[in-house]
Amino acid sequence: MFENLLHPTLLARVLAGVAALAVTLFAASVGVRVLRARSAPPVGTHSEVHIALERRAELVATLVQAAMIFQLLNVVLSIAAADRLSRSVVGAMCAYGVLDLGASGFVMLCVSVFSALCCALWLALHRYDLALPEASLTRVKFAALVGLGPLLALDLALTVRFALSLDLTVVASCCASQLDPAVAATLGAHVGAPQVFFGVAVSAALVSMALALAQQRHDRVTLSHGLALSTLVAVGAAVPAVMGFVAPHVYGSPLHTCPFCLLHADAWGIGWPLFAALFAALPLGLAPALIHTLSRISGEREHARLIERDAARFALYALAAVVLLEVGPVLRYLVVSGGVTVFGH
């Protein structure tokens, strides 16, 4: 249904995806030329051909940097479009109903998040390459860019498919009828999983914060890889923890577990800063390990160390926000209820 593309947020999402893909493919074409130059003198020599190629590569990298940042916003546009459309769909309480109604809605969202994560890591690689005295990572950077092209194309294709498949005249399934029973069966209080995931998520986040703080003073590969691992655990455990434990305490109901309803005003809109902090923490926590690995290829540690410290510091801030936004609603409910959790114990 092509009229769906006239919806402002859906149209903005599709156009943003087209722009990001177009610039990325153009840059990838330059990247292929860089990769083909392997047999020629290395990039950075004073030959006129390679100097011209370097200048064009710098220009394209700047354009791609803007496109990558724009791709990060596509995740927000995907969720915002689904949430706004829920007001036009009978039976849909939130973005869940619209994502479930369209073809591959949740797959589209997952691909958007994953592509945005890859884009964020590419930005870290790009920043490190620009900081080097010689462009020793240009080939690595453009090789990664060539790999990003198909991923962004898949993201755009799924977005268009989702938009065209929406039938706003049918009755959608709400989160209360589908998601809540499914989560209750797997993460219900009788299973005991919500408390476990919540404890793991908060503990791993605190460990990550300690490692990020230690990385400000010590240059050790174990700290970088430890931060990456603990951040993966913290973010991974946060998903079931938010759905099974945090969300019920926000809603005041053990049976309501929808993460998309956390974006609404009656839930204080806590979902927006919580999910933003979770997403920011993941690439920032992974970036030091990535940069440390790349420094072995470039043979340079001074600039790598600065970028690792910056990423770890901002990861510390993001993880601190995650802990506060996860623990805050639970503590608030405990204070109001006199120390009794939403599950009655």
RABEL-V788571 format. One record per helix or strand of 2 or more residues. SS is the DSSP state (@ for helix, = for strand). FROM is the first residue (numbers start at 1). TO is the last residue. If there is no record, write none. Layout:
SS | FROM | TO
SS | FROM | TO
This chain:
@ | 2 | 6
@ | 8 | 39
@ | 48 | 85
@ | 95 | 101
@ | 105 | 131
@ | 138 | 165
@ | 179 | 187
@ | 193 | 214
@ | 221 | 251
@ | 260 | 263
@ | 265 | 267
@ | 270 | 298
@ | 302 | 337
